[in-house]
Each structure stands twice: as structure tokens, then as C-alpha cells.
Amino acid sequence: MSVLPFTAARRAACRALACILGCVGISLAAAADERPNFLLILADDMGFSDVGAFGGEIATPHLDQLAASGLRMSNFHATPTCSPTRAELLTGVDHHLAGLANMAELITDAQRGKPGYLGYLDEGVLTVAERLSAAGYRTVMSGKWHLGKQAQQDPHRRGFESAFALLEGGHNHFGKPGMPPASLGGANYTENGEPVGIPEQFYSSDYFTDKLLAFLDEGDGRPFFAYLPFTAPHWPLHAPAANTAKYRGRYDAGWEVLRAQRVAKQAELGLLAANAPVQSPQTLRDWDSLGPDQQREQARKMEIYAGMVDRMDWNIGRVVDYLKQTGQFDNTVIIFLSDNGAAPDTLENMARKVPDFPPIDPGAVKDWGGPDSLLSYGPNWAQAATAPRRLYKSVVAEGGLISPLIIHYGGWPRGGEISNTFANARDIAPTLLEMAGVQVAEASGDRLVVRGRSMLPYLAGERQRVHGADDVFGWELFGQRAIRKNQWKLMFVSSPNGSGEWALYNLDEDPGETLDLSRRHPDVFNELLSWWEEYQRRMQIVLEEQVVSPYTAM
């Protein structure tokens, strides 16, 4: 692949942006030394309102500063879980076509061997790192991969020139062996494709950032694409004691109070429509139904979770400081998002099913959050983090799909704005490629075309939305399915999270998906159902209903 000069269409889309950036000495010309750098930061299982700039109380000053002068997008959608989103984010291709139609760990017998159900990133689909590397970019990553564990699937073989990677979907954040358990292969780390160990003094967010900064410091004058996928705040809940201590007592009033506070803050910030229904969902357990000891334990879990987000933000600040100190900040596009909605995971079911699973909740509550503890915070805190949207990770309800998105680049026309325009994970790769002057269309040897849409014309102020009003978007995972056109969304969610029937929602009026409009708008219902059938056919989806996030457990 070669770097291409801007086409007439690309020049038209970039004209406003180029004029503004030209005032500060930044160019989007295709020459390697003039193109922007890219820093893509991904949180793991983080809720929509966990960041202060999106309504949260957790201290995230560095993300808040990026949001204040950048663009906040409140209608950005991922997929319901991590590896499908990562596949879309890095390729611009629907995860059903990119090899992650289902998560590797949960592929069923009926799905195994079918197209798209590989459990790793299809080698026939080019990553944004491969495309940018071929175009002269220096490509580096440090963090969670979760797109294949074999040598040929390593990020170093998928376009990253320098890469430190956790291959699995999770680990002990302090590096203690046993998570994942030996029966699942343990935690495996590689550097530039070779197996490596980790130091005795290890904390995931700190070490991932250390490695990324070291890679960046080896720069040779080429523009860079840097990918920093944290494992925080994915369970197990582990945080340095100093970060957790900042939140002691903050959550003693419970998840219902936290939910109300965050929704009120979102409305104050302009992230919610003034008339949006914000009532608590039926899936939220009554805090007062817990005994004092249970309340104390639940509040402690949320304190640790907040400490993880706090520490992640501190590390993001380290990278931003490095860019400023090296004079690269103004010419670096910084994008921050989460891979899915907040996680309702409880560990008891996994412990019953997986041999050698470590003990859950060992020791006194005061010791929780250290390397010997194994905790998740459960569906009720997760529902507070996704409010006013319903449900959470693993479900195609808005709570499972919505992600906070921050895009920062000095001089952009939309700096300081909050946008409610729809966009999704597949749009990131074509956006970066267009900014780099790299052809997005299918290239020789590339089996699949990029299916996302570049956001650049919107970011440059040339368009008022990323996608057209008639564009249709589909989601499916674990047999839970949804199809969306403009404000209308048709969704099927199995019991106990849903009714087990198709339901129709108007998301402009009802972001919490509280009122099924199927009977009132049968024409819309039937149209979207036809679109779903077409999406299922094109994606070659093998429907298997798997309920992986029941709301009933603590």
C-alpha cells in the first residue's frame, strides 16, 4: 500500500480543518513528516459516566481536560463486549466478518467452524496498524490484545512494529499468577512477538504506560500510531491503596443515589435531552434491602473500582505530558473510548465452571483491592454507570453499547463541543486512515473492505452528522440482537435481561428503552425486522441464545 494524495472528495472534506490547522502550523499533507500522529486509548469495561466530563464523580482531570478542549460524543456505540469491539476498532469491519462473530471463549458447537467464528482476528482483514505501517507510520502498542493467542495472531504480526501485549482478555492487575487460571492457559505476555515475563513490581495501567512511553521515546521522525488498550477497570478489582483511599465512604449511600447523581450531572452538562425519561430500571436492586455488612462490602467494591479509573487517568496524563514535553501534542489526534458498557459480571458462576479458579473475596474487606483479592462489582453498580440507558455489557441494549468518546486535536472546529450525532467503533479506523492520506478502499490481497465511515467531514465541520438518516446499523452477540435506523431501534433481548420478544424504541425520546412502540408503529417495526433479516444474512450469523449477564446475581 502506498500513501495517496488527497482526492477531490478528501480535499473537500478536509478543507475547513486544513485551513484552521494551517493557522497553527499543522498540515494534513501526505508527506510523512507532516501528517498527524494518532494516540488511541481504550478503557476496558468502563461505564459511560465514569469520566468526570461525562457526569461522573471519579477524579479524571486529564481526560476532562482533553474533553473540555476536544469533542465529546454522547451517542457513540461499540459492541456489547471486548474482543468484537477491538476487532471493529482496529479494522473498520463488522466483527462478524472479521473473525470475532462470537468471543473465542464462548463459541458454541453450532458456530464452531462457520465463517466469522474464528475466535481471532481474520488474517484476511487488514488492521489500521498494517495500513498505516505500509504508509510510512511508526506503529506501537502496549496493553490488552485479546484478538488471538497464536504466534501468527500476535499484534507484532498484525502491523505493530513495537508491541507489548497481554494476549488474554484479563489478568491479575498486580501480576500475581493464577488469573486466568492454569486450566485456561494463564496470563501470557509478549513483546514484539516473543513471550516475556513481567517485573515483580507490576501494576497493569502503570506498566502498560511505561512500555508505551519507552516505545514512543524510540521515535525516528516518522509520524506514529500508538495504541494503549488498558485492562482497567476490568475485573478483578485491583488498585493501588492510595487511589482507593481517595474514595473511602464516597459510595456508602448506594447505587441508587449514585445513579441519580450521575444522571443529574449529565443533564447539567448537556449530555442528555432535557425531557429524557430517567427513571430507575426494574433491574436495579433496592439498596435498603441489603444488610449493613452487605452495604459495606458493596461500597468497598465501588471504591476500588473508582481507584482503578483514577489510576488509569493518571497514566493517561503521563502520556499527554510526554507529548507536550516533546512538542508532539498539538500534532497528535487523541481518541479515548471504552470497549463496551459497564460490566455486570459476577464471578461465582465462573468459579463453578472453571477448574482451578482462584478463591473469591478472600480475607477482610479492608484488604480488598490487593493482589490476593478477586472481586467484581456486579450489575447494580454497572447499571448506575450506564444510566439512564438500560442494562450493561453483553447486552445489545443501549447500556451495553454506549461508550464515552473523546476526540482531541488542537484547532479543530468542534473543539469544546458535545455532540449527540451517532457514530460507532467501525468509524475510527477509516477516520484515522483518511487523516493520514491512506486509501480506505479495498486493496490488493485484502479480502474485506472497510465498512465504517470516516468521521473527518463531520469533525472538519463540513457535515452535521457522521452517518445519513437512512443508514442502517446492526448488532448481534450471544443471540441478543438489534437493528437501528436513525432514531428507531428494534431489539431482541432474552430473559432475564429482556422479554424474549422483539421490541421497538424511539431513542431520541426514550434513551432508556422503557417504552415498546411496536404496536403504535407496525410499519417501522416491519421495516426494521426486514433490515435485521438482511443483516443476519450478510453477516452469516449463527444465532445461539447465550445469556451471559443475568441481572439477578450480586
Rosetta blueprint (number, residue, H / E / L):
1 M L
2 S L
3 V E
4 L L
5 P L
6 F L
7 T L
8 A H
9 A H
10 R H
11 R H
12 A H
13 A H
14 C H
15 R H
16 A H
17 L H
18 A H
19 C H
20 I H
21 L H
22 G H
23 C H
24 V L
25 G L
26 I L
27 S L
28 L L
29 A L
30 A L
31 A L
32 A L
33 D L
34 E L
35 R L
36 P L
37 N E
38 F E
39 L E
40 L E
41 I E
42 L E
43 A E
44 D L
45 D L
46 M L
47 G L
48 F L
49 S L
50 D L
51 V L
52 G H
53 A H
54 F H
55 G L
56 G L
57 E L
58 I L
59 A L
60 T L
61 P H
62 H H
63 L H
64 D H
65 Q H
66 L H
67 A H
68 A H
69 S H
70 G L
71 L E
72 R E
73 M E
74 S E
75 N E
76 F E
77 H E
78 A L
79 T L
80 P L
81 T L
82 C H
83 S H
84 P H
85 T H
86 R H
87 A H
88 E H
89 L H
90 L H
91 T H
92 G L
93 V L
94 D L
95 H L
96 H L
97 L L
98 A L
99 G L
100 L E
101 A L
102 N L
103 M L
104 A H
105 E H
106 L H
107 I L
108 T L
109 D L
110 A L
111 Q L
112 R L
113 G L
114 K L
115 P L
116 G L
117 Y E
118 L L
119 G L
120 Y L
121 L L
122 D L
123 E L
124 G L
125 V L
126 L L
127 T L
128 V H
129 A H
130 E H
131 R H
132 L H
133 S H
134 A H
135 A L
136 G L
137 Y L
138 R E
139 T E
140 V E
141 M E
142 S E
143 G E
144 K E
145 W L
146 H L
147 L L
148 G L
149 K L
150 Q L
151 A H
152 Q H
153 Q H
154 D L
155 P H
156 H H
157 R H
158 R L
159 G L
160 F L
161 E L
162 S E
163 A E
164 F E
165 A E
166 L E
167 L L
168 E L
169 G L
170 G L
171 H L
172 N L
173 H L
174 F L
175 G L
176 K L
177 P L
178 G L
179 M L
180 P L
181 P L
182 A H
183 S H
184 L H
185 G L
186 G L
187 A L
188 N L
189 Y E
190 T E
191 E E
192 N L
193 G L
194 E E
195 P E
196 V E
197 G L
198 I L
199 P L
200 E L
201 Q L
202 F L
203 Y L
204 S H
205 S H
206 D H
207 Y H
208 F H
209 T H
210 D H
211 K H
212 L H
213 L H
214 A H
215 F H
216 L H
217 D H
218 E L
219 G L
220 D L
221 G L
222 R L
223 P L
224 F E
225 F E
226 A E
227 Y E
228 L E
229 P E
230 F L
231 T L
232 A L
233 P L
234 H L
235 W L
236 P L
237 L L
238 H L
239 A L
240 P L
241 A H
242 A H
243 N H
244 T H
245 A H
246 K L
247 Y L
248 R L
249 G L
250 R L
251 Y L
252 D L
253 A L
254 G L
255 W H
256 E H
257 V H
258 L H
259 R H
260 A H
261 Q H
262 R H
263 V H
264 A H
265 K H
266 Q H
267 A H
268 E H
269 L H
270 G L
271 L L
272 L L
273 A L
274 A L
275 N L
276 A L
277 P L
278 V L
279 Q L
280 S L
281 P L
282 Q L
283 T L
284 L L
285 R L
286 D L
287 W H
288 D H
289 S H
290 L L
291 G L
292 P H
293 D H
294 Q H
295 Q H
296 R H
297 E H
298 Q H
299 A H
300 R H
301 K H
302 M H
303 E H
304 I H
305 Y H
306 A H
307 G H
308 M H
309 V H
310 D H
311 R H
312 M H
313 D H
314 W H
315 N H
316 I H
317 G H
318 R H
319 V H
320 V H
321 D H
322 Y H
323 L H
324 K H
325 Q H
326 T L
327 G L
328 Q L
329 F L
330 D L
331 N L
332 T E
333 V E
334 I E
335 I E
336 F E
337 L E
338 S E
339 D L
340 N L
341 G L
342 A L
343 A L
344 P L
345 D L
346 T L
347 L L
348 E H
349 N H
350 M H
351 A H
352 R H
353 K H
354 V L
355 P L
356 D L
357 F L
358 P L
359 P L
360 I L
361 D L
362 P L
363 G L
364 A L
365 V H
366 K H
367 D H
368 W L
369 G L
370 G L
371 P L
372 D L
373 S L
374 L L
375 L L
376 S L
377 Y L
378 G H
379 P H
380 N H
381 W H
382 A H
383 Q H
384 A H
385 A H
386 T H
387 A L
388 P L
389 R L
390 R L
391 L L
392 Y L
393 K L
394 S L
395 V L
396 V L
397 A L
398 E H
399 G H
400 G H
401 L H
402 I E
403 S E
404 P E
405 L E
406 I E
407 I E
408 H E
409 Y L
410 G L
411 G L
412 W L
413 P L
414 R L
415 G L
416 G L
417 E L
418 I E
419 S E
420 N L
421 T L
422 F L
423 A E
424 N E
425 A H
426 R H
427 D H
428 I H
429 A H
430 P H
431 T H
432 L H
433 L H
434 E H
435 M H
436 A L
437 G L
438 V E
439 Q L
440 V L
441 A L
442 E L
443 A L
444 S L
445 G L
446 D L
447 R L
448 L L
449 V L
450 V L
451 R L
452 G L
453 R L
454 S L
455 M L
456 L H
457 P H
458 Y H
459 L H
460 A L
461 G L
462 E L
463 R L
464 Q L
465 R L
466 V L
467 H L
468 G L
469 A L
470 D L
471 D L
472 V E
473 F E
474 G E
475 W E
476 E E
477 L E
478 F L
479 G L
480 Q E
481 R E
482 A E
483 I E
484 R E
485 K E
486 N L
487 Q L
488 W E
489 K E
490 L E
491 M E
492 F E
493 V L
494 S L
495 S L
496 P L
497 N L
498 G L
499 S L
500 G L
501 E L
502 W E
503 A E
504 L E
505 Y E
506 N E
507 L L
508 D L
509 E L
510 D L
511 P L
512 G L
513 E L
514 T L
515 L L
516 D L
517 L L
518 S L
519 R L
520 R L
521 H L
522 P H
523 D H
524 V H
525 F H
526 N H
527 E H
528 L H
529 L H
530 S H
531 W H
532 W H
533 E H
534 E H
535 Y H
536 Q H
537 R H
538 R H
539 M H
540 Q L
541 I L
542 V L
543 L L
544 E L
545 E L
546 Q L
547 V L
548 V L
549 S L
550 P L
551 Y L
552 T L
553 A L
554 M L
